[in-house]
Amino acid sequence: MMEITDLWIQFGQHIHQDFLIEFPDFFSGIAFVLTNFSVEQKQELLLFLKELLSADLTPDQKLDIWLASEASFFVSTEQIDVFLRQLAEIVDKDLENAD
């Protein structure tokens, strides 16, 4: 199992129960959450997501890592891989726009 980083928890704590009330959709909210992080932190977050996606873990294990972020957003086991890929794409796009 992968080690849960403080950054992963810090990221997840921004995704609270009112998240979908404040933002029109989950992924535009993630783009806003990323404004709270430095370029270095975003790079670390992207690396964590890429490692998570490439790790030899079951969907249940990946879901456990998502839940360990303390985010208040439900993702099903069936959707966790697609969800994590989309998160990684948003972080990657944010980093590209920072250049």
Secondary structure, DSSP 4 states (H G I P E B T S, - for coil): -PPPPHHHHHHHHTS-TTHHHHSSSHHHHHHHHGGGS-HHHHHHHHHHHHHHHHSS--HHHHHHHHHHTT------GGGHHHHHHHHHHHHHHHHHHH-
